[in-house]
Amino acid sequence: MINIKAQLSIIIFSYIYGSLFYYLLFLCRNYINYKNRIYKIINTISFFLLFSLLYFIGIEIVCDGILHIYSLFIVILTGYIEHIIAKNIK
Protein backbone atom coordinates (compact mmCIF):
# COMPACT_ATOMS: atom_id res chain seq x y z
CA MET A 1 0.00 0.00 0.00
CA ILE A 2 1.24 3.47 -0.85
CA ASN A 3 1.01 6.28 1.70
CA ILE A 4 -1.27 9.28 1.23
CA LYS A 5 1.58 11.78 0.71
CA ALA A 6 2.94 9.79 -2.23
CA GLN A 7 -0.56 9.39 -3.66
CA LEU A 8 -1.24 13.11 -3.54
CA SER A 9 2.13 13.98 -5.04
CA ILE A 10 1.57 11.49 -7.89
CA ILE A 11 -1.92 12.85 -8.56
CA ILE A 12 -0.80 16.49 -8.54
CA PHE A 13 2.25 15.78 -10.70
CA SER A 14 0.21 13.67 -13.13
CA TYR A 15 -2.44 16.36 -13.43
CA ILE A 16 0.14 19.06 -14.16
CA TYR A 17 1.96 16.75 -16.57
CA GLY A 18 -1.28 15.83 -18.35
CA SER A 19 -2.13 19.51 -18.84
CA LEU A 20 1.36 20.27 -20.10
CA PHE A 21 1.28 17.24 -22.40
CA TYR A 22 -2.03 18.26 -23.93
CA TYR A 23 -0.92 21.81 -24.66
CA LEU A 24 2.47 20.77 -26.04
CA LEU A 25 0.77 18.18 -28.22
CA PHE A 26 -1.47 20.95 -29.49
CA LEU A 27 1.56 23.17 -30.21
CA CYS A 28 3.55 20.40 -31.91
CA ARG A 29 0.76 19.08 -34.10
CA ASN A 30 2.33 20.64 -37.21
CA TYR A 31 5.46 18.54 -36.72
CA ILE A 32 3.50 15.40 -35.96
CA ASN A 33 1.13 15.88 -38.92
CA TYR A 34 3.92 16.51 -41.41
CA LYS A 35 3.12 15.71 -45.06
CA ASN A 36 6.01 13.29 -45.60
CA ARG A 37 5.10 9.94 -44.05
CA ILE A 38 8.63 9.10 -42.90
CA TYR A 39 9.00 12.42 -41.08
CA LYS A 40 5.55 11.98 -39.58
CA ILE A 41 6.46 8.58 -38.12
CA ILE A 42 9.83 9.79 -36.83
CA ASN A 43 8.35 12.94 -35.27
CA THR A 44 5.51 11.04 -33.62
CA ILE A 45 7.77 8.38 -32.12
CA SER A 46 10.30 10.99 -30.97
CA PHE A 47 7.60 13.14 -29.39
CA PHE A 48 6.03 10.31 -27.42
CA LEU A 49 9.36 8.79 -26.37
CA LEU A 50 10.55 12.16 -25.12
CA PHE A 51 7.40 12.82 -23.13
CA SER A 52 7.30 9.28 -21.75
CA LEU A 53 10.87 9.67 -20.58
CA LEU A 54 10.06 13.05 -19.01
CA TYR A 55 7.08 11.53 -17.19
CA PHE A 56 9.15 8.73 -15.67
CA ILE A 57 11.93 11.14 -14.68
CA GLY A 58 9.32 13.40 -13.07
CA ILE A 59 7.76 10.47 -11.19
CA GLU A 60 11.21 9.44 -9.98
CA ILE A 61 11.88 12.95 -8.70
CA VAL A 62 8.44 13.48 -7.15
CA CYS A 63 7.95 10.19 -5.33
CA ASP A 64 11.20 8.19 -5.53
CA GLY A 65 10.24 6.14 -8.58
CA ILE A 66 6.96 4.70 -7.29
CA LEU A 67 4.64 4.26 -10.24
CA HIS A 68 1.08 3.00 -9.96
CA ILE A 69 -1.58 2.43 -12.58
CA TYR A 70 -3.74 5.27 -11.28
CA SER A 71 -1.01 7.77 -12.12
CA LEU A 72 -1.35 6.80 -15.78
CA PHE A 73 -5.12 7.00 -15.38
CA ILE A 74 -4.80 10.56 -14.05
CA VAL A 75 -2.67 11.61 -17.05
CA ILE A 76 -5.26 10.21 -19.48
CA LEU A 77 -8.14 11.74 -17.53
CA THR A 78 -6.39 15.11 -17.42
CA GLY A 79 -5.82 15.08 -21.18
CA TYR A 80 -9.51 14.35 -21.68
CA ILE A 81 -10.57 17.12 -19.28
CA GLU A 82 -8.21 19.59 -20.98
CA HIS A 83 -9.67 18.59 -24.36
CA ILE A 84 -13.19 19.32 -23.10
CA ILE A 85 -12.10 22.64 -21.62
CA ALA A 86 -10.33 23.69 -24.83
CA LYS A 87 -13.35 22.70 -26.91
CA ASN A 88 -15.70 24.75 -24.70
CA ILE A 89 -13.41 27.80 -24.78
CA LYS A 90 -13.47 27.87 -28.59
C-alpha positions as YAML, in Angstrom:
chain: A
units: angstrom
residues:
- id: 1
  name: MET
  ca: [0.00, 0.00, 0.00]
- id: 2
  name: ILE
  ca: [1.24, 3.47, -0.85]
- id: 3
  name: ASN
  ca: [1.01, 6.28, 1.70]
- id: 4
  name: ILE
  ca: [-1.27, 9.28, 1.23]
- id: 5
  name: LYS
  ca: [1.58, 11.78, 0.71]
- id: 6
  name: ALA
  ca: [2.94, 9.79, -2.23]
- id: 7
  name: GLN
  ca: [-0.56, 9.39, -3.66]
- id: 8
  name: LEU
  ca: [-1.24, 13.11, -3.54]
- id: 9
  name: SER
  ca: [2.13, 13.98, -5.04]
- id: 10
  name: ILE
  ca: [1.57, 11.49, -7.89]
- id: 11
  name: ILE
  ca: [-1.92, 12.85, -8.56]
- id: 12
  name: ILE
  ca: [-0.80, 16.49, -8.54]
- id: 13
  name: PHE
  ca: [2.25, 15.78, -10.70]
- id: 14
  name: SER
  ca: [0.21, 13.67, -13.13]
- id: 15
  name: TYR
  ca: [-2.44, 16.36, -13.43]
- id: 16
  name: ILE
  ca: [0.14, 19.06, -14.16]
- id: 17
  name: TYR
  ca: [1.96, 16.75, -16.57]
- id: 18
  name: GLY
  ca: [-1.28, 15.83, -18.35]
- id: 19
  name: SER
  ca: [-2.13, 19.51, -18.84]
- id: 20
  name: LEU
  ca: [1.36, 20.27, -20.10]
- id: 21
  name: PHE
  ca: [1.28, 17.24, -22.40]
- id: 22
  name: TYR
  ca: [-2.03, 18.26, -23.93]
- id: 23
  name: TYR
  ca: [-0.92, 21.81, -24.66]
- id: 24
  name: LEU
  ca: [2.47, 20.77, -26.04]
- id: 25
  name: LEU
  ca: [0.77, 18.18, -28.22]
- id: 26
  name: PHE
  ca: [-1.47, 20.95, -29.49]
- id: 27
  name: LEU
  ca: [1.56, 23.17, -30.21]
- id: 28
  name: CYS
  ca: [3.55, 20.40, -31.91]
- id: 29
  name: ARG
  ca: [0.76, 19.08, -34.10]
- id: 30
  name: ASN
  ca: [2.33, 20.64, -37.21]
- id: 31
  name: TYR
  ca: [5.46, 18.54, -36.72]
- id: 32
  name: ILE
  ca: [3.50, 15.40, -35.96]
- id: 33
  name: ASN
  ca: [1.13, 15.88, -38.92]
- id: 34
  name: TYR
  ca: [3.92, 16.51, -41.41]
- id: 35
  name: LYS
  ca: [3.12, 15.71, -45.06]
- id: 36
  name: ASN
  ca: [6.01, 13.29, -45.60]
- id: 37
  name: ARG
  ca: [5.10, 9.94, -44.05]
- id: 38
  name: ILE
  ca: [8.63, 9.10, -42.90]
- id: 39
  name: TYR
  ca: [9.00, 12.42, -41.08]
- id: 40
  name: LYS
  ca: [5.55, 11.98, -39.58]
- id: 41
  name: ILE
  ca: [6.46, 8.58, -38.12]
- id: 42
  name: ILE
  ca: [9.83, 9.79, -36.83]
- id: 43
  name: ASN
  ca: [8.35, 12.94, -35.27]
- id: 44
  name: THR
  ca: [5.51, 11.04, -33.62]
- id: 45
  name: ILE
  ca: [7.77, 8.38, -32.12]
- id: 46
  name: SER
  ca: [10.30, 10.99, -30.97]
- id: 47
  name: PHE
  ca: [7.60, 13.14, -29.39]
- id: 48
  name: PHE
  ca: [6.03, 10.31, -27.42]
- id: 49
  name: LEU
  ca: [9.36, 8.79, -26.37]
- id: 50
  name: LEU
  ca: [10.55, 12.16, -25.12]
- id: 51
  name: PHE
  ca: [7.40, 12.82, -23.13]
- id: 52
  name: SER
  ca: [7.30, 9.28, -21.75]
- id: 53
  name: LEU
  ca: [10.87, 9.67, -20.58]
- id: 54
  name: LEU
  ca: [10.06, 13.05, -19.01]
- id: 55
  name: TYR
  ca: [7.08, 11.53, -17.19]
- id: 56
  name: PHE
  ca: [9.15, 8.73, -15.67]
- id: 57
  name: ILE
  ca: [11.93, 11.14, -14.68]
- id: 58
  name: GLY
  ca: [9.32, 13.40, -13.07]
- id: 59
  name: ILE
  ca: [7.76, 10.47, -11.19]
- id: 60
  name: GLU
  ca: [11.21, 9.44, -9.98]
- id: 61
  name: ILE
  ca: [11.88, 12.95, -8.70]
- id: 62
  name: VAL
  ca: [8.44, 13.48, -7.15]
- id: 63
  name: CYS
  ca: [7.95, 10.19, -5.33]
- id: 64
  name: ASP
  ca: [11.20, 8.19, -5.53]
- id: 65
  name: GLY
  ca: [10.24, 6.14, -8.58]
- id: 66
  name: ILE
  ca: [6.96, 4.70, -7.29]
- id: 67
  name: LEU
  ca: [4.64, 4.26, -10.24]
- id: 68
  name: HIS
  ca: [1.08, 3.00, -9.96]
- id: 69
  name: ILE
  ca: [-1.58, 2.43, -12.58]
- id: 70
  name: TYR
  ca: [-3.74, 5.27, -11.28]
- id: 71
  name: SER
  ca: [-1.01, 7.77, -12.12]
- id: 72
  name: LEU
  ca: [-1.35, 6.80, -15.78]
- id: 73
  name: PHE
  ca: [-5.12, 7.00, -15.38]
- id: 74
  name: ILE
  ca: [-4.80, 10.56, -14.05]
- id: 75
  name: VAL
  ca: [-2.67, 11.61, -17.05]
- id: 76
  name: ILE
  ca: [-5.26, 10.21, -19.48]
- id: 77
  name: LEU
  ca: [-8.14, 11.74, -17.53]
- id: 78
  name: THR
  ca: [-6.39, 15.11, -17.42]
- id: 79
  name: GLY
  ca: [-5.82, 15.08, -21.18]
- id: 80
  name: TYR
  ca: [-9.51, 14.35, -21.68]
- id: 81
  name: ILE
  ca: [-10.57, 17.12, -19.28]
- id: 82
  name: GLU
  ca: [-8.21, 19.59, -20.98]
- id: 83
  name: HIS
  ca: [-9.67, 18.59, -24.36]
- id: 84
  name: ILE
  ca: [-13.19, 19.32, -23.10]
- id: 85
  name: ILE
  ca: [-12.10, 22.64, -21.62]
- id: 86
  name: ALA
  ca: [-10.33, 23.69, -24.83]
- id: 87
  name: LYS
  ca: [-13.35, 22.70, -26.91]
- id: 88
  name: ASN
  ca: [-15.70, 24.75, -24.70]
- id: 89
  name: ILE
  ca: [-13.41, 27.80, -24.78]
- id: 90
  name: LYS
  ca: [-13.47, 27.87, -28.59]
...
